[in-house]
Each structure stands twice: as C-alpha cells, then as structure tokens.
Amino acid sequence: MAQSANIADQMIKAQVDREGKYLTFAVANEEYGVGILKVKEIIGMMSITTVPRTPEFVKGVINLRGKVIPVIGLRLKFGMEEVEHTERTCIIVVEIEGGAGAIQMGIVVDSVSEVLNIKAENIEDMPTFGARLDTKFISGMAKIEGNIKILLDIDRVLTTNEISMLDAIEE
C-alpha cells in the first residue's frame, strides 16, 4: 500500500516538474515545445559551415558572436524529409547537458510559434508504441486548444555519443 502511494506521489511530481513555460515551434507541420529555460536565443538562418564526416543531421557550425556553435537539423534527426528554408526558418540556440557540462547547440526549425505557459493537467505521458521505439526524448504531450504539442526533453534528443561528438566540434 505504501509502495503504490509512493509511486503515485512520484507520478504527480513528474507531472508538476513538466509544468511551465515552453517555446513552441513547428517542424514538418507538427508542433513541438522545449522548456524556455533551455533556450538561449532565437536567430534567423545564417551561413552554416559544413563539418566533414559528421552525421547527416549535423548541419555544421555557426559563428555566433565569436563562439563556434554546432547546429543540427531537427527534420533530419527525426527522420523527416529536408525542405528548402523559408523566411520563417530559424535556429533556436539551446543549452544541453553533456558529459563535460553544458553545451550550446543550434537546432534548425521551420518556424517559431509562441511561448506558452502549460499547466501540469494539460500534459500527458507519451503513449506507448512498443518497446522498439525510442521516445525517451519526448517528455510529454501537451493538450492546447484541441491540438497536441510534443514536448521535447532537449537533453535527450541526442544520444550520449552524439553529444560527445558535438562537444568535440564545439571545442
């Protein structure tokens, strides 16, 4: 009995931990959100320098005020078709946790939507699609005005090996 109460308490705490402000954006007609505290800035598309021998989803690096920042394409990372950039395409600079500490990384998205304050009661867990599908990078599904926004745990979008590779590129 005490164990089931403990599990229920942990589930409620996990829901409350997901509550907060999210920057929402579109990728391939789907809406996503990332915790606003992970976002450092939003910049328009700029010249990206390709880095040889990196995975296809790694677009390259940018020079942001003298700092070299790796950039990934979320479309490619999520296995979607790449499209031409538009005037709304932009780079969201986020800070992720790597093995050696915080790493700044740019993510290319189709467009930025808005900042939303999402309540815990509007966030559900990711439905189970089977054991073979890796969805650890999805922290939840937010129900907003009849639509669903996929909330990303940006620290888990990349694997440990991919983060180590980006860390090496950044240095």
N, C-alpha and C positions, 0 to 999 in steps of 0.2 A: 504494500500500500504506500509506504513512504517512498519507494523507488518510483512508482508511477507519478506521484506528486512532484518528485524531483525532476522527472522527465518533462512534465507539463510546465514547470517553472522555467526550465531551460528553453522550451519552445517559445514561451511568452517573451523571455529575454531576447531570443534571437529575432523575434518579430519587432520588438521595440528598438533593437540595435539597427535594424534596417530603415527605420523611420527617419525622415529628414529631407534635406534639400538635394535635388538631383538636377544636373544639367541634362536635358533631353536632346536627342539628335536623331537624324534619320540615316539609315544605311539600307539601300535597296528596298525602299518603301516600307520598311519596318522601323518602329520607334524604339530607341534604346535610352537608358539613363545611366549616368555614372555619378557617384557621390560628389557633391560640389567641393568638398574638402580635398579631393584628389586632383581637381582641376586647377592648373596654374594660370593658364590663359588660353584664349582662342585667337588664332591668327588666320588671315587669308592664305590661300595657296601661294606658295613661293617656290623658287627653284630648289629641287631636291637632288643632291649629288648621289648617284648610284654607288653602292659599295659592292665590289665583286665577291662572288662566292657566298652570298647570303641567301636565305630562303626567299622564295618569290614574294611573300607577303611583306618583306622588309623593303620599303621603297627606297631607303637610303638615309642620308643625314641632311640636316639643315644647319645653317649658322644663325643662331638666334642671339643677337647682341653679344657676339664673341664666344658663345658656348655652342659646342657641337652636340646636336640632339638627334638621336635615331628616330626614324619615322616609319610606322607600319601602316599598311592599308587594311582597315577592318574588313572590307569586302573580300580581299584575298585571304585573310586569316580565317574568315568564316566560310571559305569555300564558295564564295559568290563570284559572279562574273564581274570583271572590271569594266567600268564605263568611262567615257570622256568626262573630264572635270567640267563643272559649270561655274557660274559666278557665285553660286551658293556653297560650293565645295570648300571645306576649310580644314585646318589642322587644329585639333584640341591638344594642348600640351598638358600632360598629366604626370603625376609623380607616383611611381610604383615602388613597392618594396622588393629589392633584390637581395641576393646573398650578402653583398658588401654594403648594404644600406639603400638609401633612396636613389632612384634613377629617374631622370626626366626623360619622357618619351612623347613623341607626337603621334596622334592617331588621325588618319585621314577619314573624314566622314562626308556624306553627301550634303548635309545641311545641319545647322544647329537650330533647335526649335525654341526652347524656353527653359527657365529654371522653375521647377515645381517643388512644392512642399508636400511630400507624400506621407500620409498617416499610416501607421502600422496596420490598421484594419483594412487598408486598401492594398496590402501586399500579401501575395500568396506564394507558397513554395513552388518551385519548378515542378511540373508534372513529371512522373516517371515514364521514360520512353524505353526502358530496358537497360540492362547492365552494360551493354556495349557502347552506349552513347555517353560521351564525356560532356557533362553540363555543369561541372564544378565552378566554372567562371560566371554562371548566372546566379545572382544572389536572390532573385525573386521576380515575380510578375506583378506589376502594379496595374490595378484596375482604375482607369481615369476616364470618366465621362463615356462609358461604354466601350472604350478602347483598352488595349493592353500595351504596356510599355515594358520591355525586357530590361531589368536592372542588372547591370554588369558589376561583378567584383573585379575591377580593373587589375588588381594584383594577381588574379588567376587567369587572365585571358591568355597570357603566355606561360609556357612551361618553364621550369627551373633552368633547363638548358638554353632555351630561347632568351631568357632574361640574362643569363651569363654572357651569351653572345652579344646582346645589346650593350651590356655593361662594358665589354671589351671594345665595341665600336665607339662608345661614348668617350672612352679614355684614349 
